[in-house]
Amino acid sequence: MTLSIVTSTYQPELNFVDFLDEIRKLAESAIDFELVVVEDSSSHEAVSFVHSMLEERFPSKYKLFVNNRNYGQHRSLFIGLGQSKGDFVALIDSDNEENPLEILNMLQLLKNAPNSDVVYCFTNLRRNRLHSLLRKVFYMLFKRLAPEIKHQSVTTLRLARKSLIEKVLLNSESSINIGALFSSLDSNPIYIEIVRTYKGFTSYSFGKRLRLAIHSIVSFSNTPLSLAGLLGLFGFVASVFSACYALFSFYFYGSISGWTSIFLLVSTVSGLILLSLGILSTYLAMLMIEIKKRPFISSRYPES
């Protein structure tokens, strides 16, 4: 049995050194493991720092990959997953907020549950009220727009079987949300609560979080496009009724000279534009599904 630990770094600091020290404690448990690190800040100083720390602590147990530009945490973790070779793969942040030793407990849980392919971690720690509120609003909205994604508020720390990792890697799209991908493909997930610390700051800015939230909704839900299609159809029907009402009023009650012709023209053109946009939205929704080429995956039941 082998274990791959996948993480990403961005402008690593002392927390990364503490993280590696905790990983070294994990190595003392006699588990055959590899550490896969993806450096995402692309600066020569950061790469040199990460390489020297890894070479000092794990001279033959690590793989280091450097992005040619800042791809973001989710894309970096996806790259790391593609380079992992273990029978079990753990994802974890390198900021040392999550205790790597939890992986031992997660590994035991997964071994004792042959029908489960992943263990997720959650925590009640919240940085502030605004962060908690925004997080809650996002997950509520995401569940409404993409009900097929059983997405929950979990941490990055998770342990999965290689079979699930292989399914995740079949998705070749550029806009990646690791959590949503796992949630859409997992089977009988196990959830455990962990103690998580907060280092007092984060390099993951509000803008990056907002961009990730928007990309997640767009990547996993065609509902906004479907709503746009319905809105276009509704607008066209409303314009037809408005035009009929204008003609009715003109013939039976009269109207200001020129008003009816202008209203009919505006109503007809607006209705046709809205209908055209609705049709385009419907085709665009189907086009997004085809472009992503997400694999059709099924499992034998009952599992052997």
Secondary structure, 3 states (H helix, E strand, C coil): CEEEEEEEECCCCHHHHHHHHHHHHHHCCCCEEEEEEEECCCCHHHHHHHHHHHHHHCCCCEEEEECCCCCCHHHHHHHHHHHCCCCEEEECCCCCCCCCCHHHHHHHHHHCCCCCCEEEEECCCCCCHHHHHHHHHHHHHHHHHCCCCCCCCCCCCEEEEHHHHHHHHCCCCCCCCHHHHHHHHCCCCEEEECCCCCCCCCCCCHHHHHHHHHHHHHHHCCHHHHHHHHHHHHHHHHHHHHHHHHHHHHHHCCCCCCHHHHHHHHHHHHHHHHHHHHHHHHHHHHHHHHHHCCCCCCCCCCCC
